[in-house]
């Protein structure tokens, strides 16, 4: 049977969780916070016979983290289709199968929402939980990569072609008589479909990198209008991937603030020989948001004495000539620390890896600043300190301090990105 101690070892990240009986999956689910979602299963076992059966029959639970909630959705569907778990009952009845269908044998493949697999001529992705979810995925992806959803092709451009959601339009291609033009447009269309299929196969990061590479190339070629168009697509796609809750740990669970304080005090004392004031502390976390150097912004979020102090969050528009995120981070920290009227932090967290940590630590040493400094790197999340070559250190992933650091990183990312988008939209309007 699944125990509380097993649950505490699960990650507080987006991904898929698998309840297993003798290494055989009996239920598969997804969540933006795996540990919190599994706790919900435990709580609901008191009220639901199905939940009680899942918990009582499972003797192990496995988690697979993903980069985004979207990737978790795709992985969940793949695993359910592969294992057909006993308690994922919605997928046991053929009438309830929900798929995204790609008519790959067509000259211009369509992407459709269907109830179940019904031919051997198309590629299917899913199953998904509802028609709303399936149609929402199609809608979101279509705003990033245009494609056709009409089952029958006519001779005139469709309505969606006029608003950029079907391009090149198969109806328009059908109306042409020049074979070379037809072939060229069909190839362009099929490339778009290949990108969609790659994303639906779980390769979302590869598509992001592709867009970033195109933007760089267009900027080098001084094709700025086209670069802005691709940049907007990348922003839409990233927003689609990251559509998740950035709520603090306080909103996920009841936090023992005394335990959190003890963990923070022990950490600062053990790692930095820093004595934390009694029952008072302030943590600041910093992030940089920019898209290939455009509208670079920095954020400072604050956690103080047991709560997120949103009124003390600060945003910085980077002023110095742009070189890299590392130099931008240094500018933001320099400007922040000039404000002696602001309460000084007991710990500073950087969103980044060794380069960011090295740059800021060297600046601290040059300026005689003695504030504990760490960074949080991704994939997987890990904590780096300035000691012994900027090495990764162990902090219990189930501890409150580690979860707080993750929440601060997420909050600083959200806050920086929000300000970055405000500046970007302001510039586009000017």
C-alpha positions as CSV (number, residue, x, y, z in Angstrom):
1,X,0.0,0.0,0.0
2,X,1.2,3.5,-0.7
3,X,2.4,5.3,2.4
4,X,2.9,9.0,3.3
5,X,6.7,8.5,3.3
6,X,6.6,7.3,-0.3
7,X,4.5,10.3,-1.3
8,X,7.0,12.7,0.3
9,X,9.7,11.4,-2.1
10,X,7.7,12.5,-5.2
11,X,8.7,15.6,-7.0
12,X,6.7,18.9,-6.8
13,X,6.9,19.3,-10.6
14,X,4.8,18.8,-13.6
15,X,4.8,15.3,-15.0
16,X,3.1,11.9,-14.9
17,X,2.6,9.6,-11.9
18,X,1.9,5.9,-12.1
19,X,0.3,3.7,-9.4
20,X,1.6,0.2,-9.8
21,X,0.8,-3.3,-8.5
22,X,3.7,-5.6,-8.8
23,X,5.3,-3.3,-11.4
24,X,2.1,-3.3,-13.5
25,X,0.4,0.2,-13.9
26,X,-3.1,0.2,-12.6
27,X,-3.7,4.0,-12.8
28,X,-1.8,6.8,-14.6
29,X,-2.4,10.5,-14.1
30,X,-0.7,13.8,-14.7
31,X,-0.4,17.0,-12.8
32,X,1.5,20.3,-12.6
33,X,2.5,19.2,-9.1
34,X,2.9,15.5,-8.8
35,X,3.2,15.2,-5.1
36,X,0.2,17.5,-4.3
37,X,-1.9,15.6,-6.8
38,X,-1.0,12.2,-5.3
39,X,-1.9,13.5,-1.8
40,X,-5.3,14.4,-3.2
41,X,-5.7,10.7,-4.2
42,X,-5.0,9.7,-0.7
43,X,-7.5,12.2,0.8
44,X,-10.2,11.1,-1.7
45,X,-9.7,7.5,-0.8
46,X,-11.9,8.2,2.2
47,X,-14.8,9.2,0.0
48,X,-14.4,7.3,-3.3
49,X,-14.4,3.5,-3.7
50,X,-12.4,3.8,-6.9
51,X,-9.7,6.0,-5.2
52,X,-9.7,3.6,-2.2
53,X,-9.1,0.6,-4.6
54,X,-6.3,2.4,-6.4
55,X,-4.5,3.2,-3.1
56,X,-5.1,-0.2,-1.4
57,X,-4.0,-2.3,-4.4
58,X,-0.9,-0.3,-5.3
59,X,2.4,-1.3,-3.7
60,X,4.6,1.3,-5.6
61,X,4.3,4.6,-7.3
62,X,6.5,6.1,-10.0
63,X,6.9,9.6,-11.2
64,X,8.2,11.0,-14.5
65,X,8.8,14.7,-14.6
66,X,8.3,16.8,-17.7
67,X,9.3,20.3,-18.8
68,X,5.7,21.5,-19.1
69,X,2.1,20.6,-18.4
70,X,1.6,20.0,-22.1
71,X,4.4,17.5,-22.2
72,X,2.8,15.8,-19.2
73,X,-0.5,15.6,-21.1
74,X,1.1,14.0,-24.1
75,X,3.1,11.5,-22.0
76,X,0.1,10.5,-20.0
77,X,-1.9,9.8,-23.2
78,X,1.0,7.7,-24.6
79,X,1.4,5.6,-21.4
80,X,-2.3,5.0,-21.0
81,X,-2.5,3.8,-24.6
82,X,0.5,1.5,-24.0
83,X,-0.5,0.0,-20.7
84,X,-4.4,0.3,-20.6
85,X,-4.4,0.6,-16.8
86,X,-7.2,-1.0,-14.9
87,X,-8.5,2.2,-13.3
88,X,-8.3,4.6,-16.2
89,X,-11.8,3.5,-17.0
90,X,-12.7,6.3,-19.4
91,X,-10.4,4.7,-21.9
92,X,-11.7,1.2,-21.5
93,X,-14.8,1.9,-23.7
94,X,-14.2,2.4,-27.4
95,X,-17.0,5.0,-27.5
96,X,-15.0,7.3,-25.2
97,X,-11.8,7.3,-27.1
98,X,-10.8,10.9,-27.9
99,X,-7.9,11.4,-30.3
100,X,-6.3,14.0,-32.5
101,X,-6.3,12.6,-36.0
102,X,-3.8,13.5,-38.8
103,X,-4.8,12.4,-42.3
104,X,-1.1,11.8,-43.3
105,X,-1.9,10.2,-46.6
106,X,-3.6,13.3,-48.0
107,X,-1.7,15.6,-50.2
108,X,-2.5,18.3,-47.6
109,X,-3.2,16.4,-44.3
110,X,-6.0,17.7,-42.0
111,X,-5.9,17.7,-38.2
112,X,-9.2,16.6,-36.7
113,X,-10.8,15.7,-33.3
114,X,-12.3,12.2,-33.4
115,X,-14.0,9.9,-31.0
116,X,-12.1,6.8,-31.8
117,X,-9.6,5.3,-34.2
118,X,-11.5,4.5,-37.4
119,X,-9.1,3.8,-40.2
120,X,-5.6,2.6,-41.0
121,X,-4.7,5.6,-43.1
122,X,-4.1,8.3,-40.4
123,X,-1.9,9.0,-37.5
124,X,-3.6,9.3,-34.1
125,X,-2.5,11.1,-30.9
126,X,-4.1,10.5,-27.6
127,X,-6.3,9.4,-26.0
128,X,-7.3,12.6,-24.3
129,X,-9.8,13.1,-21.4
130,X,-12.5,15.2,-23.1
131,X,-13.5,16.8,-26.4
132,X,-12.9,20.2,-24.8
133,X,-9.3,19.2,-24.0
134,X,-8.8,17.8,-27.5
135,X,-10.3,20.8,-29.3
136,X,-8.4,23.2,-27.0
137,X,-5.1,21.6,-28.1
138,X,-6.0,21.9,-31.7
139,X,-7.0,25.5,-31.2
140,X,-3.8,26.5,-29.4
141,X,-1.5,24.7,-31.8
142,X,-3.2,26.3,-34.8
143,X,-2.4,29.7,-33.5
144,X,1.3,28.8,-33.6
145,X,1.4,26.6,-36.7
146,X,-1.5,27.1,-39.2
147,X,-3.2,24.1,-40.6
148,X,-6.6,22.9,-42.1
149,X,-9.4,21.3,-40.1
150,X,-11.9,20.9,-42.9
151,X,-12.8,17.4,-43.9
152,X,-13.8,18.3,-47.4
153,X,-11.6,20.5,-49.6
154,X,-13.2,23.1,-51.9
155,X,-12.0,25.6,-54.5
156,X,-11.9,28.8,-52.5
157,X,-9.8,30.0,-49.6
158,X,-11.6,29.2,-46.3
159,X,-12.4,31.7,-43.6
160,X,-9.5,30.6,-41.4
161,X,-7.1,31.3,-44.2
162,X,-8.1,35.0,-44.0
163,X,-7.2,35.2,-40.4
164,X,-3.9,33.3,-40.7
165,X,-5.0,30.0,-39.1
166,X,-4.9,28.0,-42.4
167,X,-1.8,28.8,-44.4
168,X,-1.2,27.7,-47.1
169,X,-4.9,26.9,-47.5
170,X,-5.5,23.5,-49.1
171,X,-8.6,25.0,-50.8
172,X,-6.4,27.6,-52.4
173,X,-3.8,25.0,-53.5
174,X,-6.6,22.9,-55.0
175,X,-7.7,25.9,-57.1
176,X,-4.3,26.3,-58.8
177,X,-3.3,24.8,-62.1
178,X,0.5,25.4,-62.1
179,X,2.0,22.1,-61.0
180,X,5.2,23.7,-59.6
181,X,3.2,26.1,-57.5
182,X,1.0,23.3,-56.2
183,X,4.0,21.2,-55.3
184,X,5.8,24.0,-53.5
185,X,2.8,24.9,-51.4
186,X,2.0,21.3,-50.6
187,X,5.6,20.9,-49.3
188,X,5.3,24.0,-47.2
189,X,2.0,22.7,-45.8
190,X,3.3,19.2,-45.1
191,X,6.3,20.7,-43.2
192,X,3.8,22.5,-40.9
193,X,2.0,19.2,-40.3
194,X,5.3,17.5,-39.5
195,X,6.0,20.2,-36.9
196,X,2.6,19.6,-35.3
197,X,3.1,15.9,-35.2
198,X,6.5,16.3,-33.6
199,X,5.0,18.5,-30.9
200,X,2.2,16.0,-30.3
201,X,4.8,13.3,-30.0
202,X,6.3,15.2,-27.0
203,X,9.1,17.1,-28.8
204,X,8.0,20.6,-27.8
205,X,11.5,21.7,-26.8
206,X,12.9,20.9,-30.2
207,X,10.3,23.1,-31.8
208,X,11.1,26.0,-29.5
209,X,14.8,25.6,-30.4
210,X,13.9,25.6,-34.1
211,X,12.0,28.9,-33.7
212,X,14.9,30.4,-31.8
213,X,17.3,29.4,-34.5
214,X,15.1,30.9,-37.2
215,X,14.9,34.2,-35.3
216,X,18.7,34.4,-35.0
217,X,19.1,33.7,-38.7
218,X,16.5,36.3,-39.7
219,X,18.1,38.9,-37.5
220,X,21.5,38.2,-39.0
221,X,19.9,38.7,-42.4
222,X,18.3,41.9,-41.2
223,X,14.8,40.6,-41.9
224,X,13.4,42.2,-38.8
225,X,9.7,42.1,-39.7
226,X,9.8,38.4,-40.3
227,X,11.9,37.9,-37.1
228,X,9.2,39.7,-35.1
229,X,6.5,37.5,-36.6
230,X,8.5,34.3,-35.6
231,X,9.3,35.8,-32.2
232,X,5.5,36.3,-31.6
233,X,5.0,32.7,-32.5
234,X,7.6,31.6,-30.1
235,X,6.1,33.7,-27.3
236,X,2.7,32.2,-28.0
237,X,4.1,28.7,-28.0
238,X,6.0,29.2,-24.8
239,X,2.9,30.6,-23.1
240,X,1.0,27.5,-24.3
241,X,3.7,25.2,-22.8
242,X,3.9,27.1,-19.6
243,X,0.2,27.5,-19.0
244,X,0.4,26.3,-15.4
245,X,-0.2,27.6,-12.0
246,X,2.7,29.5,-10.4
247,X,1.0,29.5,-7.0
248,X,3.2,29.5,-4.0
249,X,3.6,26.5,-1.8
250,X,1.3,28.2,0.7
251,X,-1.6,27.7,-1.7
252,X,-0.7,24.0,-2.2
253,X,-0.5,23.0,1.4
254,X,-0.3,24.1,5.0
255,X,3.3,25.1,5.5
256,X,4.9,24.7,8.9
257,X,6.6,28.1,9.1
258,X,8.6,27.1,12.2
259,X,10.0,24.1,10.4
260,X,10.8,26.2,7.3
261,X,12.6,28.7,9.5
262,X,14.6,25.9,11.1
263,X,15.6,24.5,7.7
264,X,16.7,27.9,6.5
265,X,18.6,28.7,9.6
266,X,20.4,25.4,9.5
267,X,21.2,25.8,5.8
268,X,22.7,29.3,6.2
269,X,24.7,28.3,9.2
270,X,26.1,25.0,7.7
271,X,26.9,26.4,4.2
272,X,27.7,30.1,4.9
273,X,28.4,30.3,8.7
274,X,25.6,32.9,8.6
275,X,23.6,33.5,11.7
276,X,19.9,34.1,10.9
277,X,18.1,36.7,13.1
278,X,15.6,35.2,15.4
279,X,12.3,34.7,13.6
280,X,13.1,37.3,11.0
281,X,14.4,36.7,7.5
282,X,14.2,37.9,3.9
283,X,14.9,35.9,0.7
284,X,15.2,37.6,-2.7
285,X,15.1,35.7,-6.0
286,X,16.2,37.1,-9.4
287,X,15.4,36.2,-13.0
288,X,16.1,37.7,-16.4
289,X,13.6,37.6,-19.2
290,X,14.3,38.4,-22.8
291,X,13.9,37.0,-26.3
292,X,17.2,37.1,-28.2
293,X,18.1,40.4,-26.4
294,X,14.8,42.2,-27.1
295,X,13.2,44.1,-24.2
296,X,15.4,42.5,-21.5
297,X,14.0,42.7,-18.1
298,X,14.9,41.6,-14.6
299,X,12.7,40.7,-11.7
300,X,13.1,40.6,-7.9
301,X,10.6,38.7,-5.9
302,X,10.6,38.6,-2.1
303,X,9.8,36.1,0.6
304,X,9.9,37.6,4.0
305,X,9.1,36.3,7.5
306,X,6.9,33.5,6.1
307,X,5.1,35.1,3.2
308,X,5.5,36.3,-0.3
309,X,5.7,40.1,-0.2
310,X,4.2,41.1,-3.6
311,X,4.2,44.8,-2.7
312,X,8.0,44.6,-2.5
313,X,8.5,42.8,-5.8
314,X,10.6,45.0,-8.2
315,X,11.1,45.0,-12.0
316,X,14.1,46.3,-13.8
317,X,14.4,47.3,-17.4
318,X,18.0,46.5,-18.4
319,X,19.8,49.7,-19.5
320,X,23.4,48.8,-20.2
321,X,24.4,47.5,-23.7
322,X,23.2,43.9,-24.0
323,X,25.8,41.2,-24.0
324,X,24.3,38.2,-22.3
325,X,21.9,37.2,-19.5
326,X,24.9,37.0,-17.1
327,X,25.7,40.7,-17.5
328,X,22.1,41.6,-17.3
329,X,21.8,39.8,-14.0
330,X,24.9,41.7,-12.7
331,X,23.3,45.0,-13.7
332,X,20.0,44.2,-11.9
333,X,21.9,43.1,-8.7
334,X,24.1,46.2,-8.7
335,X,21.0,48.5,-9.1
336,X,19.1,46.6,-6.4
337,X,22.0,46.8,-3.8
338,X,22.2,50.5,-4.3
339,X,18.9,50.8,-2.5
340,X,20.1,50.8,1.1
341,X,16.6,51.9,2.1
342,X,15.3,48.5,1.2
343,X,15.7,45.8,3.8
344,X,18.7,43.7,3.0
345,X,18.2,40.0,2.2
346,X,19.6,37.1,4.3
347,X,19.7,35.0,1.1
348,X,19.8,35.8,-2.6
349,X,18.7,33.2,-5.2
350,X,19.6,33.4,-8.9
351,X,17.7,31.6,-11.6
352,X,20.5,30.0,-13.5
353,X,23.6,27.9,-13.4
354,X,27.3,28.3,-12.7
355,X,28.0,31.2,-15.1
356,X,25.4,33.4,-13.4
357,X,26.5,32.4,-10.0
358,X,30.2,33.0,-10.8
359,X,29.6,36.4,-12.2
360,X,27.5,37.7,-9.3
361,X,29.8,36.1,-6.7
362,X,32.8,37.8,-8.3
363,X,30.9,41.1,-8.2
364,X,30.1,40.6,-4.5
365,X,33.7,39.9,-3.7
366,X,34.9,43.1,-5.6
367,X,32.2,45.2,-3.8
368,X,32.7,43.7,-0.3
369,X,29.1,42.3,-0.2
370,X,28.7,39.5,2.2
371,X,25.2,38.0,1.5
372,X,24.7,34.3,1.1
373,X,24.3,33.5,-2.6
374,X,23.0,30.4,-4.4
375,X,21.5,29.6,-7.8
376,X,18.9,27.1,-8.9
377,X,19.6,25.3,-12.2
378,X,17.1,23.3,-14.2
379,X,16.6,19.8,-15.7
380,X,16.6,18.6,-13.0
381,X,16.2,21.3,-10.4
382,X,19.4,21.5,-8.3
383,X,21.0,24.0,-6.0
384,X,24.5,25.4,-6.6
385,X,26.6,27.4,-4.1
386,X,29.7,29.5,-4.4
387,X,31.8,27.0,-2.4
388,X,34.5,24.7,-3.9
389,X,34.1,25.5,-7.6
390,X,30.4,26.4,-7.7
391,X,29.3,22.9,-7.0
392,X,25.8,21.3,-6.7
393,X,24.8,20.7,-3.1
394,X,22.2,18.3,-1.7
395,X,19.1,19.8,-0.2
396,X,16.3,17.4,0.6
397,X,13.8,17.6,-2.3
398,X,11.0,16.8,0.1
399,X,12.0,19.6,2.5
400,X,10.2,22.9,2.8
401,X,13.3,24.9,1.9
402,X,13.8,23.2,-1.5
403,X,10.1,23.7,-2.3
404,X,10.3,27.3,-1.3
405,X,13.4,27.9,-3.6
406,X,11.5,26.3,-6.5
407,X,8.4,28.4,-5.8
408,X,10.5,31.6,-5.7
409,X,12.2,30.7,-9.0
410,X,8.8,30.1,-10.6
411,X,7.4,33.3,-9.2
412,X,10.5,35.4,-10.4
413,X,10.2,33.8,-13.8
414,X,6.5,34.6,-14.1
415,X,7.0,38.2,-12.8
416,X,9.9,38.9,-15.2
417,X,8.1,37.4,-18.2
418,X,5.0,39.5,-17.4
419,X,7.0,42.7,-17.4
420,X,8.9,41.6,-20.5
421,X,5.7,41.1,-22.4
422,X,4.4,44.5,-21.3
423,X,7.5,46.2,-22.8
424,X,7.4,44.1,-25.9
425,X,3.8,45.0,-26.6
426,X,4.5,48.7,-25.9
427,X,7.3,48.7,-28.4
428,X,5.3,47.0,-31.0
429,X,2.6,49.6,-30.7
430,X,5.0,52.5,-31.0
